Amino acid sequence: MQVVDVRTAGRLFGDHRRGARLKQLVEALTASCAAHLPAALGGWRGVKAAYRFFANPAVTPEAILASARPGLLDRLAGQTTVLLLQDTTTLDFTPHPATRGVGPIGTRRQGHWGLLLHSCLAVTPAGVPLGIAAQESWARDARQTGQAQQRRTRAASAKESARWARVEAQSRAVIPDGVRTVTIADREADLYPLFAAARPAQAHLLIRVAQTQRRVQTATDAVATQALADAAAAAPVWGRYSVAVRAEPGRPARTALCTVRVGPVTLCPPQNQRAGVRQTQTVPLVALLAAEEQPPPGQPPLHWLLLTTLAVTDFAAAAELLLWYSLRWLIERFHFVLKSGCRVEELQLQQGDRLRRAVAVCSLVALTVLGLTYLAREAPELPCTVALTDAEWQTLWRYQFPTQPLPATPPPVGAMAPQVARLGGFLGRKGDGDPGPLTLWRGLSRLRDLTAGTLLAAAPPLLHNVGNA
């Protein structure tokens, strides 16, 4: 997946050489799974050039991400619906006490310092990542610690939670007109200002509920209000839907059979708002409840209570929304690759603004790896040249199938991705499932080394053998 457009980057940075440097950085880091900067960039000269790039005030995180915008627009061609997945993660730089420009992170992690990162990933309804639609990073001010206690009296725009609506608007702005967008987020985004914000008719929300006791009106009683949880539980059953539950520590993977209830609700404004800015606007929504009634012994039941601005007219539409919400975890995988693969928390840059630029560069690397992983799963029929060069796929074929002739045309990416993953340690046993992004990335790194060796072996010798002259 080509993510950096050099011309666009050069125009944004004010110098085409900076655009070329960004492309070199992304390619070098992509080729070196989990490698530190010196190993990925080939020594001090490359590292020094990277440090100059990260220190350049003309280079902003927003411009770094915008340099990949042409590729995102190309991949959007033909899409009628795009899912915009939002989530926030913390980047912990506590082990690097010399770093300046960071702030406190988390309420349960006293003494930890770092940055917060909020990303929005654009994906297809089939689950193929298309690009980073928007991203914000920031450091909290230690002097404002504890102001959450005054959250009920502060304006919504002054709260950190305003990022959800802000990033939703930013991400919509990069999607072409005529493409329906569905912003999907977990319970932290269950915010009245987000639901009440003005947006075009083609822009929608699908949010998991955190505040189950918030007041709503229903179609059966347009005057009295009741708790959202009660209204959803009283909604009619539309059918049953199977949800694939991922394995987590202490919880094996399983398929949860859920009862699906759907009903229209009208969201009432919160009652405890700051004096002088009280809202009276109600918001028509649809509540969708998927509840597992018979979980395995010792396991908590799956329970999704969702609110959406989309019309839900039948069970097929409800099932589609549940499928879309299940794709939300892709944004978590993106942050996982960023931390575990790119190892951004091990960056030893001593200023916060330089860290933020480096995080934006690593985000493009993580996007490349994640995009290849899910492209191979969801569009396996595409030729492998969407991800590999001719030299790479031919080297891989000769390495994995030494007795078979080279195909006349590039094999499909779905057939070659498992072979790449085998180079990274993937065993491919019956119960192993699909290879993960880090395994695939390790395989890509090794494949590029093998390809380089193959090309060197095929090149003419640089020196004559004097002893045999």
C-alpha positions as CSV (number, residue, x, y, z in Angstrom):
1,M,0.0,0.0,0.0
2,Q,1.6,3.2,-1.2
3,V,0.8,5.9,1.4
4,V,3.2,8.9,0.8
5,D,2.7,11.1,-2.3
6,V,6.1,12.9,-2.6
7,R,4.7,15.9,-4.6
8,T,1.9,16.4,-2.1
9,A,4.3,16.1,0.8
10,G,6.8,18.5,-0.8
11,R,4.1,21.1,-1.4
12,L,2.8,20.8,2.2
13,F,6.3,21.0,3.7
14,G,7.5,23.8,1.4
15,D,10.4,21.8,0.0
16,H,10.3,18.7,-2.3
17,R,13.3,17.3,-0.5
18,R,11.4,17.0,2.7
19,G,8.7,15.0,0.8
20,A,11.3,12.7,-0.5
21,R,12.8,12.3,3.0
22,L,9.3,11.4,4.4
23,K,8.9,8.7,1.7
24,Q,12.4,7.3,2.6
25,L,11.6,7.2,6.3
26,V,8.3,5.4,5.8
27,E,9.8,2.8,3.4
28,A,12.8,2.2,5.6
29,L,10.7,1.7,8.8
30,T,8.2,-0.5,6.9
31,A,11.0,-2.7,5.7
32,S,12.4,-3.2,9.3
33,C,9.8,-4.8,11.6
34,A,10.3,-3.7,15.2
35,A,13.7,-2.2,14.5
36,H,15.1,0.8,16.3
37,L,15.8,3.9,14.2
38,P,19.6,3.2,13.8
39,A,18.9,-0.4,12.6
40,A,16.1,0.7,10.3
41,L,17.9,3.7,8.8
42,G,21.3,2.1,8.3
43,G,23.4,4.0,10.8
44,W,24.2,7.4,12.1
45,R,23.8,9.2,8.8
46,G,20.3,8.1,8.3
47,V,19.3,8.7,11.9
48,K,20.7,12.2,11.8
49,A,18.7,13.0,8.7
50,A,15.6,11.6,10.5
51,Y,16.3,13.8,13.5
52,R,16.6,16.9,11.3
53,F,13.2,16.0,9.7
54,F,11.5,15.5,13.1
55,A,13.0,18.9,14.3
56,N,11.8,20.9,11.3
57,P,9.0,23.3,12.3
58,A,7.8,23.3,8.7
59,V,6.9,19.7,9.1
60,T,3.7,19.2,11.1
61,P,1.9,15.9,12.1
62,E,-1.1,17.1,10.1
63,A,1.0,17.7,7.0
64,I,2.7,14.3,7.4
65,L,-0.7,12.5,7.4
66,A,-2.1,14.8,4.7
67,S,0.8,13.6,2.4
68,A,-1.0,10.3,2.2
69,R,-4.3,11.8,1.3
70,P,-4.1,11.2,-2.5
71,G,-3.7,7.4,-1.8
72,L,-6.7,7.5,0.4
73,L,-8.8,9.2,-2.2
74,D,-7.6,6.6,-4.8
75,R,-8.7,3.8,-2.6
76,L,-12.1,5.5,-2.0
77,A,-12.9,5.2,-5.7
78,G,-16.1,3.1,-6.1
79,Q,-16.9,3.2,-2.4
80,T,-20.5,4.3,-1.5
81,T,-20.1,3.8,2.3
82,V,-17.0,4.3,4.4
83,L,-16.7,3.4,8.1
84,L,-14.8,5.9,10.2
85,L,-13.4,4.2,13.3
86,Q,-12.4,6.4,16.2
87,D,-10.4,5.6,19.4
88,T,-7.9,7.1,21.8
89,T,-4.8,5.5,23.2
90,T,-2.0,6.7,25.5
91,L,1.7,6.7,24.6
92,D,3.8,6.2,27.7
93,F,7.2,7.9,27.7
94,T,7.8,7.6,31.5
95,P,11.0,5.5,30.9
96,H,12.5,8.6,29.2
97,P,12.6,11.2,31.9
98,A,14.6,13.7,29.8
99,T,11.7,14.1,27.4
100,R,10.0,17.5,27.6
101,G,6.6,18.5,26.3
102,V,4.7,15.5,27.6
103,G,2.1,15.4,30.3
104,P,0.3,13.1,32.8
105,I,-1.6,10.1,31.3
106,G,-4.4,8.1,32.8
107,T,-6.1,8.5,36.2
108,R,-4.9,5.1,37.5
109,R,-1.3,5.5,36.4
110,Q,0.0,8.1,38.8
111,G,3.5,9.3,37.9
112,H,3.2,8.2,34.2
113,W,4.0,10.8,31.5
114,G,3.4,10.8,27.8
115,L,1.1,11.8,25.0
116,L,-2.5,11.0,24.1
117,L,-3.3,9.9,20.5
118,H,-6.8,10.0,19.0
119,S,-7.0,8.4,15.5
120,C,-9.8,7.9,13.0
121,L,-9.3,5.1,10.5
122,A,-11.3,4.9,7.3
123,V,-12.2,1.3,6.3
124,T,-14.6,-0.4,3.9
125,P,-17.7,-2.1,5.1
126,A,-15.8,-5.4,4.4
127,G,-13.1,-4.3,6.8
128,V,-10.2,-3.3,4.5
129,P,-8.3,-0.2,5.9
130,L,-8.2,2.7,3.4
131,G,-6.3,5.3,5.3
132,I,-6.0,7.6,8.3
133,A,-8.8,10.1,7.9
134,A,-7.8,12.3,10.9
135,Q,-5.5,12.1,13.9
136,E,-4.8,14.4,16.9
137,S,-2.0,14.1,19.5
138,W,-1.6,16.2,22.6
139,A,0.0,16.4,26.1
140,R,-2.2,17.2,29.1
141,D,-1.3,20.2,31.2
142,A,-0.2,18.9,34.6
143,R,-1.5,22.1,36.2
144,Q,-5.1,21.2,35.1
145,T,-5.0,17.8,36.8
146,G,-8.3,17.2,38.6
147,Q,-10.5,19.5,36.5
148,A,-12.6,16.5,35.6
149,Q,-14.3,17.0,38.9
150,Q,-15.8,20.2,37.4
151,R,-17.0,18.5,34.2
152,R,-20.6,19.2,34.9
153,T,-20.1,22.9,35.0
154,R,-17.7,23.3,32.1
155,A,-18.7,24.0,28.5
156,A,-18.6,21.0,26.2
157,S,-16.1,22.7,23.9
158,A,-13.7,23.1,26.7
159,K,-13.6,19.5,27.6
160,E,-11.1,16.9,26.3
161,S,-14.0,14.8,25.1
162,A,-14.7,17.5,22.5
163,R,-12.1,15.7,20.3
164,W,-14.8,13.1,19.3
165,A,-17.0,15.6,17.5
166,R,-13.9,17.6,16.3
167,V,-12.2,14.5,14.7
168,E,-15.6,13.4,13.3
169,A,-15.9,16.6,11.4
170,Q,-12.3,16.5,10.3
171,S,-12.6,13.0,9.0
172,R,-15.8,13.8,7.1
173,A,-14.0,16.7,5.4
174,V,-11.6,14.4,3.6
175,I,-14.3,12.1,2.2
176,P,-15.7,13.0,-1.2
177,D,-19.3,14.3,-1.4
178,G,-21.8,11.6,-2.2
179,V,-20.0,8.9,-0.1
180,R,-21.9,7.9,3.1
181,T,-19.9,8.0,6.2
182,V,-20.6,6.1,9.4
183,T,-18.5,7.1,12.5
184,I,-18.1,4.1,14.8
185,A,-16.8,4.4,18.4
186,D,-16.9,2.8,21.7
187,R,-18.6,3.9,25.0
188,E,-16.2,6.9,25.5
189,A,-17.9,8.6,22.6
190,D,-21.4,8.3,24.2
191,L,-21.8,12.1,24.4
192,Y,-24.8,14.3,23.9
193,P,-22.9,17.1,22.0
194,L,-21.7,14.5,19.5
195,F,-25.2,13.2,18.8
196,A,-26.6,16.8,18.7
197,A,-23.9,18.2,16.4
198,A,-25.1,19.3,12.9
199,R,-23.9,17.1,10.1
200,P,-24.8,16.4,6.5
201,A,-27.5,13.9,5.6
202,Q,-24.9,11.4,4.4
203,A,-23.0,11.5,7.7
204,H,-24.1,9.1,10.4
205,L,-23.1,7.7,13.9
206,L,-23.0,4.2,15.4
207,I,-21.9,4.6,19.0
208,R,-21.9,2.1,21.9
209,V,-23.8,3.4,24.9
210,A,-22.0,4.1,28.3
211,Q,-24.8,6.1,30.0
212,T,-27.5,3.5,30.1
213,Q,-29.6,5.6,32.5
214,R,-29.8,8.7,30.2
215,R,-33.3,9.8,29.6
216,V,-35.1,9.1,26.3
217,Q,-38.6,9.2,24.9
218,T,-40.1,6.3,22.9
219,A,-42.7,6.0,20.2
220,T,-45.2,4.6,22.6
221,D,-44.9,7.6,25.0
222,A,-43.7,10.8,23.4
223,V,-44.2,12.8,26.7
224,A,-42.8,10.8,29.6
225,T,-39.1,9.8,29.7
226,Q,-37.4,6.6,30.8
227,A,-33.9,5.2,31.0
228,L,-32.4,4.2,27.7
229,A,-31.5,0.7,29.1
230,D,-35.2,0.1,30.0
231,A,-36.4,1.4,26.6
232,A,-34.0,-0.9,24.7
233,A,-34.9,-3.9,26.9
234,A,-38.6,-3.3,26.1
235,A,-38.0,-3.0,22.3
236,P,-39.4,-5.8,20.2
237,V,-37.1,-8.8,19.3
238,W,-36.2,-8.7,15.6
239,G,-34.1,-11.9,15.4
240,R,-30.9,-13.5,16.5
241,Y,-27.4,-12.7,15.4
242,S,-24.1,-14.5,15.9
243,V,-21.2,-12.4,16.9
244,A,-17.6,-13.6,16.8
245,V,-16.0,-12.9,20.2
246,R,-12.2,-12.5,20.1
247,A,-10.0,-14.3,22.5
248,E,-8.6,-12.2,25.4
249,P,-6.5,-13.1,28.4
250,G,-8.7,-15.4,30.5
251,R,-11.4,-15.6,27.7
252,P,-11.2,-18.0,24.8
253,A,-12.6,-17.1,21.4
254,R,-16.2,-18.1,20.8
255,T,-19.3,-17.3,18.8
256,A,-22.1,-15.5,20.8
257,L,-25.7,-16.0,19.8
258,C,-27.4,-12.7,20.6
259,T,-31.0,-11.7,20.7
260,V,-31.4,-8.4,18.8
261,R,-33.9,-5.8,19.8
262,V,-34.5,-2.6,17.9
263,G,-36.6,0.5,18.6
264,P,-36.7,4.2,17.9
265,V,-35.9,6.6,20.7
266,T,-35.6,10.3,21.2
267,L,-32.5,11.4,23.1
268,C,-33.3,14.1,25.7
269,P,-30.7,16.8,26.5
270,P,-28.8,16.3,29.8
271,Q,-30.4,18.1,32.8
272,N,-27.2,19.1,34.6
273,Q,-25.8,21.6,32.1
274,R,-24.0,24.8,32.9
275,A,-26.2,27.7,33.7
276,G,-26.8,29.9,30.6
277,V,-26.0,27.3,28.0
278,R,-28.8,24.8,28.7
279,Q,-29.7,22.7,25.6
280,T,-33.3,21.9,24.7
281,Q,-32.7,20.0,21.5
282,T,-33.9,16.4,21.3
283,V,-32.2,14.0,18.9
284,P,-34.1,11.2,17.1
285,L,-32.0,8.0,17.1
286,V,-32.4,4.2,16.9
287,A,-31.5,2.0,19.8
288,L,-30.1,-1.5,18.9
289,L,-29.5,-4.1,21.7
290,A,-27.6,-7.3,21.1
291,A,-27.6,-9.4,24.2
292,E,-26.2,-12.9,24.7
293,E,-28.7,-14.9,26.8
294,Q,-26.7,-18.1,27.3
295,P,-23.0,-17.4,27.7
296,P,-20.5,-20.2,28.4
297,P,-20.2,-21.0,32.2
298,G,-17.9,-18.5,33.9
299,Q,-17.9,-16.0,31.0
300,P,-19.8,-12.6,31.0
301,P,-22.5,-12.4,28.4
302,L,-21.8,-10.2,25.3
303,H,-24.0,-7.1,25.7
304,W,-23.9,-4.3,23.1
305,L,-26.3,-1.4,23.4
306,L,-25.8,0.9,20.4
307,L,-27.3,4.2,19.3
308,T,-27.3,5.2,15.6
309,T,-28.6,8.0,13.4
310,L,-29.1,5.5,10.6
311,A,-32.5,4.2,9.6
312,V,-33.0,0.6,10.6
313,T,-35.9,-0.8,8.7
314,D,-35.5,-4.6,9.0
315,F,-33.4,-7.3,10.6
316,A,-30.9,-7.4,7.7
317,A,-30.2,-3.7,8.3
318,A,-29.7,-4.3,12.0
319,A,-27.4,-7.3,11.4
320,E,-25.3,-5.1,9.0
321,L,-24.9,-2.5,11.8
322,L,-23.8,-5.2,14.2
323,L,-21.2,-6.4,11.7
324,W,-20.0,-2.8,11.2
325,Y,-19.6,-2.3,14.9
326,S,-17.6,-5.5,15.2
327,L,-15.1,-3.9,12.8
328,R,-14.4,-1.2,15.4
329,W,-11.6,-3.3,16.8
330,L,-9.5,-2.5,13.7
331,I,-8.7,0.8,15.2
332,E,-7.4,-1.0,18.3
333,R,-5.2,-3.2,16.0
334,F,-3.9,-0.1,14.3
335,H,-2.8,1.3,17.7
336,F,-1.4,-2.1,18.6
337,V,0.8,-2.2,15.5
338,L,1.9,1.4,16.2
339,K,3.0,0.4,19.8
340,S,4.2,-3.2,19.4
341,G,5.5,-3.1,15.9
342,C,6.6,0.5,15.4
343,R,7.6,0.7,19.1
344,V,6.8,4.4,19.2
345,E,7.0,4.4,23.0
346,E,10.7,3.6,22.7
347,L,11.4,6.7,20.7
348,Q,14.1,8.7,22.5
349,L,13.3,12.2,21.1
350,Q,13.7,14.8,23.9
351,Q,10.9,17.2,22.8
352,G,7.2,16.6,22.6
353,D,6.7,18.3,19.2
354,R,9.4,16.0,17.7
355,L,7.8,13.0,19.2
356,R,4.4,14.0,17.7
357,R,6.0,14.2,14.2
358,A,7.7,10.8,14.7
359,V,4.4,9.3,15.8
360,A,2.7,10.6,12.6
361,V,5.4,9.0,10.5
362,C,5.0,5.7,12.4
363,S,1.3,5.9,11.9
364,L,1.8,5.8,8.1
365,V,4.0,2.7,8.6
366,A,1.3,1.0,10.8
367,L,-1.3,1.8,8.2
368,T,0.8,0.1,5.5
369,V,1.2,-3.1,7.5
370,L,-2.5,-3.2,8.7
371,G,-3.7,-2.5,5.1
372,L,-1.8,-5.4,3.7
373,T,-3.0,-7.7,6.4
374,Y,-6.7,-7.1,5.8
375,L,-6.4,-6.6,2.0
376,A,-5.2,-10.2,1.8
377,R,-8.2,-11.4,3.9
378,E,-11.0,-9.3,2.3
379,A,-9.8,-9.0,-1.3
380,P,-7.7,-12.2,-1.8
381,E,-8.3,-12.2,-5.6
382,L,-6.2,-9.1,-6.3
383,P,-2.8,-9.7,-7.8
384,C,0.0,-9.7,-5.2
385,T,1.7,-6.8,-6.9
386,V,-0.7,-4.5,-4.9
387,A,1.7,-5.2,-2.0
388,L,4.9,-6.8,-3.5
389,T,7.3,-5.8,-6.2
390,D,8.0,-8.2,-9.1
391,A,11.4,-9.0,-7.6
392,E,9.8,-9.7,-4.2
393,W,7.0,-12.1,-5.3
394,Q,9.3,-13.9,-7.7
395,T,11.9,-14.4,-4.9
396,L,9.2,-15.5,-2.5
397,W,7.9,-18.1,-5.1
398,R,11.4,-19.5,-5.7
399,Y,12.1,-19.7,-2.0
400,Q,8.8,-21.4,-1.0
401,F,8.2,-23.5,-4.2
402,P,11.7,-24.3,-5.5
403,T,10.6,-27.2,-7.7
404,Q,7.7,-25.3,-9.3
405,P,8.1,-23.1,-12.4
406,L,7.6,-19.3,-11.9
407,P,4.0,-18.3,-12.8
408,A,3.5,-16.3,-16.0
409,T,1.4,-13.7,-14.1
410,P,1.6,-12.6,-10.5
411,P,-0.4,-14.9,-8.1
412,P,-3.3,-13.5,-6.1
413,V,-2.4,-11.7,-2.8
414,G,-4.5,-14.1,-0.8
415,A,-2.3,-17.0,-1.9
416,M,1.0,-15.2,-1.3
417,A,0.3,-13.5,2.0
418,P,0.4,-16.8,4.0
419,Q,3.8,-17.5,2.3
420,V,5.1,-14.1,3.4
421,A,3.8,-14.8,6.9
422,R,5.6,-18.2,7.0
423,L,8.8,-16.3,6.7
424,G,7.7,-14.4,9.9
425,G,7.0,-17.6,11.9
426,F,3.4,-18.3,10.9
427,L,2.9,-22.1,11.0
428,G,-0.4,-22.2,9.0
429,R,-1.9,-25.1,11.0
430,K,-5.6,-26.0,10.7
431,G,-6.6,-24.0,13.9
432,D,-4.1,-21.1,13.5
433,G,-6.5,-18.8,11.6
434,D,-5.2,-15.9,9.5
435,P,-1.7,-14.5,10.2
436,G,-1.6,-11.3,12.3
437,P,-0.1,-8.0,11.2
438,L,3.1,-8.4,13.2
439,T,3.8,-11.9,11.9
440,L,3.2,-10.7,8.3
441,W,5.4,-7.7,8.9
442,R,8.3,-9.9,10.2
443,G,7.8,-12.0,7.0
444,L,8.0,-8.9,4.8
445,S,11.2,-7.8,6.5
446,R,12.8,-11.1,5.9
447,L,11.5,-11.2,2.3
448,R,13.1,-7.9,1.5
449,D,16.4,-9.2,2.8
450,L,16.1,-12.3,0.7
451,T,15.2,-10.2,-2.3
452,A,18.2,-7.9,-1.8
453,G,20.4,-11.0,-1.6
454,T,18.9,-12.4,-4.8
455,L,19.5,-9.2,-6.7
456,L,23.1,-9.0,-5.4
457,A,23.8,-12.5,-6.5
458,A,22.4,-11.8,-10.0
459,A,24.4,-8.6,-10.4
460,P,27.8,-8.6,-12.2
461,P,30.8,-8.8,-9.8
462,L,32.2,-5.5,-8.8
463,L,35.8,-6.8,-8.6
464,H,37.7,-9.2,-10.8
465,N,39.3,-12.2,-9.0
466,V,43.0,-11.2,-9.3
467,G,44.2,-14.6,-8.4
468,N,42.6,-16.2,-11.4
469,A,43.4,-13.5,-13.8
